[in-house]
Amino acid sequence: MIKFIKEELENEDSPVNDTFVRICVGGIILVVGGYFYYQYLFRLTHHVPKGGKITATAPAAPSQPDPVLVVPAPAPASAPAAVPMSDPTPAPVKNVNNTSFVAAPESSAPDESSQAKVMSMDIKAPVTEQRRSIGATEINMPKMTVKVDRPLTEAEKIDQAAQTGFSRVMNYAQHYPDSYGFAPDDSLEQAKLGDAIPVYTIAATDRHSYQAGQPVKPLLQPTGDLIFPVTYNGEVRYMVQVRKTSKGYAAGDGSKALALVYEKIVTTWPASGGYHPQLVVQKGVPDYYFTVPELPDPNLTDTSCMFQESPVLSPASVILASWR
């Protein structure tokens, strides 16, 4: 049989030889066509990058809700260089709000992986934020405000006591306006608290050694007590007293009568004329006294005399002798 096939193949005119050639050619065409068809189907189901490895295309993952942790966008190219791992000092905090005391929470230096991408907590509380630069990224950090308590100054203590007394007077004046120097139709919102008027005294040694004609002003010593006028349309309507205590200052009793006489004093001897009347008290004596240092004759007068139609000032020697 083999010999017969060999003879038939050697015979070029044999029909067997022609049929065999056709079968071989057809088989080759079928194999080549099958290969390219397989490549075509393979490329439809697989992603083949140009010049790269074949990777299977994974189906798209279902959408997930936004996580609590968010990744901030990378900083621009002009951001400062990353902080080296060997540098333990954290980047300075920029107080965007130019807020004071602002104590920034401590932060450890970032590792190499955090320099490429830093996760920041999504803070839900409505707090003010500040930014700290770490490498080429930024982290939003909560602002911490530190309240520093300090003792009040002498001026602040005095003003606090005066405001307390003023508020008390204005509350009473709404119900009893006449008792506090106001008319029923006065608009109390226009009332103001004036500047402090210091109260002075004269020491016992100075009283005993006083000679007639000696100036009174050098003898005046502050008691620590103050008088604040309550004014309305530029007129003194009431006096608020502030007393010095062992714990500071406290609002004392007020006086409508002192306000009336003091208004007459500053009207008779105004500051515009160069006069500066001073209030004087003496322990054991209930009334306020006053002196006008700018007058030629040394004087010291009981404020109640200003209720008279033509008040007369008292010589300082007479009043100081009565206080001995």
Contacts in CASP RR format, 6 or more apart in sequence:
PFRMAT RR
TARGET T0000
AUTHOR 0000-0000-0000
METHOD contacts of the structure
MODEL  1
MIKFIKEELENEDSPVNDTFVRICVGGIILVVGGYFYYQYLFRLTHHVPK
GGKITATAPAAPSQPDPVLVVPAPAPASAPAAVPMSDPTPAPVKNVNNTS
FVAAPESSAPDESSQAKVMSMDIKAPVTEQRRSIGATEINMPKMTVKVDR
PLTEAEKIDQAAQTGFSRVMNYAQHYPDSYGFAPDDSLEQAKLGDAIPVY
TIAATDRHSYQAGQPVKPLLQPTGDLIFPVTYNGEVRYMVQVRKTSKGYA
AGDGSKALALVYEKIVTTWPASGGYHPQLVVQKGVPDYYFTVPELPDPNL
TDTSCMFQESPVLSPASVILASWR
5 16 0 8 1.000
8 14 0 8 1.000
8 16 0 8 1.000
8 17 0 8 1.000
9 16 0 8 1.000
9 17 0 8 1.000
9 20 0 8 1.000
11 17 0 8 1.000
45 57 0 8 1.000
46 54 0 8 1.000
46 55 0 8 1.000
46 56 0 8 1.000
46 57 0 8 1.000
47 54 0 8 1.000
47 55 0 8 1.000
47 56 0 8 1.000
47 57 0 8 1.000
48 54 0 8 1.000
49 55 0 8 1.000
68 121 0 8 1.000
68 122 0 8 1.000
69 119 0 8 1.000
69 120 0 8 1.000
69 121 0 8 1.000
69 122 0 8 1.000
70 119 0 8 1.000
70 120 0 8 1.000
70 122 0 8 1.000
71 117 0 8 1.000
71 119 0 8 1.000
71 120 0 8 1.000
72 118 0 8 1.000
72 120 0 8 1.000
72 137 0 8 1.000
72 138 0 8 1.000
72 139 0 8 1.000
72 140 0 8 1.000
74 117 0 8 1.000
74 136 0 8 1.000
74 137 0 8 1.000
75 133 0 8 1.000
75 135 0 8 1.000
75 136 0 8 1.000
75 137 0 8 1.000
75 138 0 8 1.000
79 133 0 8 1.000
79 135 0 8 1.000
79 136 0 8 1.000
79 137 0 8 1.000
80 91 0 8 1.000
80 133 0 8 1.000
80 135 0 8 1.000
80 136 0 8 1.000
81 135 0 8 1.000
81 136 0 8 1.000
82 110 0 8 1.000
82 115 0 8 1.000
82 134 0 8 1.000
82 135 0 8 1.000
82 136 0 8 1.000
83 90 0 8 1.000
83 91 0 8 1.000
83 109 0 8 1.000
83 110 0 8 1.000
83 134 0 8 1.000
83 135 0 8 1.000
85 109 0 8 1.000
85 111 0 8 1.000
85 112 0 8 1.000
87 109 0 8 1.000
88 109 0 8 1.000
90 106 0 8 1.000
90 107 0 8 1.000
90 108 0 8 1.000
90 109 0 8 1.000
90 132 0 8 1.000
90 134 0 8 1.000
91 132 0 8 1.000
91 133 0 8 1.000
91 134 0 8 1.000
91 135 0 8 1.000
93 102 0 8 1.000
93 104 0 8 1.000
93 130 0 8 1.000
93 132 0 8 1.000
93 141 0 8 1.000
94 130 0 8 1.000
94 131 0 8 1.000
94 132 0 8 1.000
94 133 0 8 1.000
95 102 0 8 1.000
95 130 0 8 1.000
96 130 0 8 1.000
96 131 0 8 1.000
97 128 0 8 1.000
97 130 0 8 1.000
97 143 0 8 1.000
99 128 0 8 1.000
99 130 0 8 1.000
99 143 0 8 1.000
99 145 0 8 1.000
100 145 0 8 1.000
101 145 0 8 1.000
101 146 0 8 1.000
101 147 0 8 1.000
101 148 0 8 1.000
102 130 0 8 1.000
102 143 0 8 1.000
102 144 0 8 1.000
102 145 0 8 1.000
102 146 0 8 1.000
103 144 0 8 1.000
103 146 0 8 1.000
104 130 0 8 1.000
104 132 0 8 1.000
104 141 0 8 1.000
104 144 0 8 1.000
105 141 0 8 1.000
105 142 0 8 1.000
105 144 0 8 1.000
107 132 0 8 1.000
107 134 0 8 1.000
107 139 0 8 1.000
107 141 0 8 1.000
110 118 0 8 1.000
110 134 0 8 1.000
110 135 0 8 1.000
114 134 0 8 1.000
115 134 0 8 1.000
115 135 0 8 1.000
115 136 0 8 1.000
115 137 0 8 1.000
117 137 0 8 1.000
118 134 0 8 1.000
118 137 0 8 1.000
118 139 0 8 1.000
120 139 0 8 1.000
120 140 0 8 1.000
123 129 0 8 1.000
123 140 0 8 1.000
123 142 0 8 1.000
125 142 0 8 1.000
127 142 0 8 1.000
127 143 0 8 1.000
128 142 0 8 1.000
128 143 0 8 1.000
129 140 0 8 1.000
129 141 0 8 1.000
129 142 0 8 1.000
129 143 0 8 1.000
130 140 0 8 1.000
130 141 0 8 1.000
130 142 0 8 1.000
130 143 0 8 1.000
131 138 0 8 1.000
131 139 0 8 1.000
131 140 0 8 1.000
131 141 0 8 1.000
132 138 0 8 1.000
132 139 0 8 1.000
132 141 0 8 1.000
152 160 0 8 1.000
157 248 0 8 1.000
157 249 0 8 1.000
158 196 0 8 1.000
158 226 0 8 1.000
158 242 0 8 1.000
158 249 0 8 1.000
160 249 0 8 1.000
161 242 0 8 1.000
161 249 0 8 1.000
161 250 0 8 1.000
161 251 0 8 1.000
162 193 0 8 1.000
162 196 0 8 1.000
162 226 0 8 1.000
162 228 0 8 1.000
162 240 0 8 1.000
162 242 0 8 1.000
162 251 0 8 1.000
163 193 0 8 1.000
164 251 0 8 1.000
165 240 0 8 1.000
165 242 0 8 1.000
165 251 0 8 1.000
165 252 0 8 1.000
166 193 0 8 1.000
166 228 0 8 1.000
166 230 0 8 1.000
166 240 0 8 1.000
168 251 0 8 1.000
169 180 0 8 1.000
169 230 0 8 1.000
169 238 0 8 1.000
169 240 0 8 1.000
169 254 0 8 1.000
170 188 0 8 1.000
170 191 0 8 1.000
172 179 0 8 1.000
172 180 0 8 1.000
173 179 0 8 1.000
173 180 0 8 1.000
173 181 0 8 1.000
173 182 0 8 1.000
173 188 0 8 1.000
173 191 0 8 1.000
173 238 0 8 1.000
174 188 0 8 1.000
177 183 0 8 1.000
177 184 0 8 1.000
177 186 0 8 1.000
177 188 0 8 1.000
178 184 0 8 1.000
179 256 0 8 1.000
180 230 0 8 1.000
180 237 0 8 1.000
180 238 0 8 1.000
180 256 0 8 1.000
181 237 0 8 1.000
181 238 0 8 1.000
181 256 0 8 1.000
181 259 0 8 1.000
182 188 0 8 1.000
182 191 0 8 1.000
182 232 0 8 1.000
182 237 0 8 1.000
186 232 0 8 1.000
190 232 0 8 1.000
190 233 0 8 1.000
191 230 0 8 1.000
191 231 0 8 1.000
191 232 0 8 1.000
191 237 0 8 1.000
192 230 0 8 1.000
192 231 0 8 1.000
192 232 0 8 1.000
193 228 0 8 1.000
193 229 0 8 1.000
193 230 0 8 1.000
193 231 0 8 1.000
193 240 0 8 1.000
194 228 0 8 1.000
194 229 0 8 1.000
194 230 0 8 1.000
194 231 0 8 1.000
195 228 0 8 1.000
195 229 0 8 1.000
196 226 0 8 1.000
196 227 0 8 1.000
196 228 0 8 1.000
196 242 0 8 1.000
197 226 0 8 1.000
197 227 0 8 1.000
197 228 0 8 1.000
197 229 0 8 1.000
197 262 0 8 1.000
197 279 0 8 1.000
198 222 0 8 1.000
198 224 0 8 1.000
198 226 0 8 1.000
198 278 0 8 1.000
198 279 0 8 1.000
199 222 0 8 1.000
199 223 0 8 1.000
199 224 0 8 1.000
199 225 0 8 1.000
199 226 0 8 1.000
199 227 0 8 1.000
199 279 0 8 1.000
199 280 0 8 1.000
199 281 0 8 1.000
199 288 0 8 1.000
200 220 0 8 1.000
200 221 0 8 1.000
200 222 0 8 1.000
200 223 0 8 1.000
200 278 0 8 1.000
200 279 0 8 1.000
200 280 0 8 1.000
200 281 0 8 1.000
201 220 0 8 1.000
201 221 0 8 1.000
201 223 0 8 1.000
201 280 0 8 1.000
201 281 0 8 1.000
201 282 0 8 1.000
201 283 0 8 1.000
202 216 0 8 1.000
202 219 0 8 1.000
202 220 0 8 1.000
202 221 0 8 1.000
202 280 0 8 1.000
202 282 0 8 1.000
202 320 0 8 1.000
202 323 0 8 1.000
203 219 0 8 1.000
203 221 0 8 1.000
206 219 0 8 1.000
207 320 0 8 1.000
207 323 0 8 1.000
207 324 0 8 1.000
208 324 0 8 1.000
210 219 0 8 1.000
210 316 0 8 1.000
210 317 0 8 1.000
210 320 0 8 1.000
210 321 0 8 1.000
211 317 0 8 1.000
212 298 0 8 1.000
212 315 0 8 1.000
212 317 0 8 1.000
213 297 0 8 1.000
213 298 0 8 1.000
213 316 0 8 1.000
213 317 0 8 1.000
214 298 0 8 1.000
214 316 0 8 1.000
215 293 0 8 1.000
215 298 0 8 1.000
216 291 0 8 1.000
216 293 0 8 1.000
216 298 0 8 1.000
216 299 0 8 1.000
216 300 0 8 1.000
216 316 0 8 1.000
217 278 0 8 1.000
217 291 0 8 1.000
217 293 0 8 1.000
220 278 0 8 1.000
220 280 0 8 1.000
220 291 0 8 1.000
223 244 0 8 1.000
223 281 0 8 1.000
224 244 0 8 1.000
225 241 0 8 1.000
225 242 0 8 1.000
225 243 0 8 1.000
225 244 0 8 1.000
225 281 0 8 1.000
226 241 0 8 1.000
226 242 0 8 1.000
227 239 0 8 1.000
227 240 0 8 1.000
227 241 0 8 1.000
227 242 0 8 1.000
227 258 0 8 1.000
227 279 0 8 1.000
228 239 0 8 1.000
228 240 0 8 1.000
228 241 0 8 1.000
228 242 0 8 1.000
229 236 0 8 1.000
229 238 0 8 1.000
229 239 0 8 1.000
229 240 0 8 1.000
229 259 0 8 1.000
229 262 0 8 1.000
230 236 0 8 1.000
230 237 0 8 1.000
230 238 0 8 1.000
230 239 0 8 1.000
230 240 0 8 1.000
230 259 0 8 1.000
231 237 0 8 1.000
235 263 0 8 1.000
236 259 0 8 1.000
236 260 0 8 1.000
236 262 0 8 1.000
236 263 0 8 1.000
236 266 0 8 1.000
237 256 0 8 1.000
237 259 0 8 1.000
238 254 0 8 1.000
238 255 0 8 1.000
238 256 0 8 1.000
238 259 0 8 1.000
239 254 0 8 1.000
239 255 0 8 1.000
239 256 0 8 1.000
239 258 0 8 1.000
239 259 0 8 1.000
239 262 0 8 1.000
240 251 0 8 1.000
240 252 0 8 1.000
240 254 0 8 1.000
241 251 0 8 1.000
241 252 0 8 1.000
241 253 0 8 1.000
241 254 0 8 1.000
241 255 0 8 1.000
242 249 0 8 1.000
242 250 0 8 1.000
242 251 0 8 1.000
242 252 0 8 1.000
243 249 0 8 1.000
243 250 0 8 1.000
243 251 0 8 1.000
243 252 0 8 1.000
258 288 0 8 1.000
258 303 0 8 1.000
260 306 0 8 1.000
260 307 0 8 1.000
261 303 0 8 1.000
261 304 0 8 1.000
261 306 0 8 1.000
261 307 0 8 1.000
262 279 0 8 1.000
262 303 0 8 1.000
264 306 0 8 1.000
264 311 0 8 1.000
265 277 0 8 1.000
265 290 0 8 1.000
265 303 0 8 1.000
265 306 0 8 1.000
266 277 0 8 1.000
268 311 0 8 1.000
269 275 0 8 1.000
269 277 0 8 1.000
269 292 0 8 1.000
269 294 0 8 1.000
269 295 0 8 1.000
274 294 0 8 1.000
275 292 0 8 1.000
275 294 0 8 1.000
275 295 0 8 1.000
276 292 0 8 1.000
276 293 0 8 1.000
276 294 0 8 1.000
277 290 0 8 1.000
277 291 0 8 1.000
277 292 0 8 1.000
278 290 0 8 1.000
278 291 0 8 1.000
278 292 0 8 1.000
278 293 0 8 1.000
279 288 0 8 1.000
279 289 0 8 1.000
279 290 0 8 1.000
279 303 0 8 1.000
280 288 0 8 1.000
280 289 0 8 1.000
280 290 0 8 1.000
280 291 0 8 1.000
280 300 0 8 1.000
281 288 0 8 1.000
281 289 0 8 1.000
282 289 0 8 1.000
282 323 0 8 1.000
285 323 0 8 1.000
287 302 0 8 1.000
287 303 0 8 1.000
287 304 0 8 1.000
288 302 0 8 1.000
288 303 0 8 1.000
289 300 0 8 1.000
289 301 0 8 1.000
289 302 0 8 1.000
289 303 0 8 1.000
289 319 0 8 1.000
290 300 0 8 1.000
290 301 0 8 1.000
290 303 0 8 1.000
291 298 0 8 1.000
291 299 0 8 1.000
291 300 0 8 1.000
291 301 0 8 1.000
291 316 0 8 1.000
292 299 0 8 1.000
292 313 0 8 1.000
295 313 0 8 1.000
297 313 0 8 1.000
297 315 0 8 1.000
298 315 0 8 1.000
298 316 0 8 1.000
298 317 0 8 1.000
299 313 0 8 1.000
299 314 0 8 1.000
299 315 0 8 1.000
299 316 0 8 1.000
300 314 0 8 1.000
300 315 0 8 1.000
300 316 0 8 1.000
300 319 0 8 1.000
300 320 0 8 1.000
301 311 0 8 1.000
301 313 0 8 1.000
301 314 0 8 1.000
301 319 0 8 1.000
302 314 0 8 1.000
302 319 0 8 1.000
305 311 0 8 1.000
305 312 0 8 1.000
305 314 0 8 1.000
END
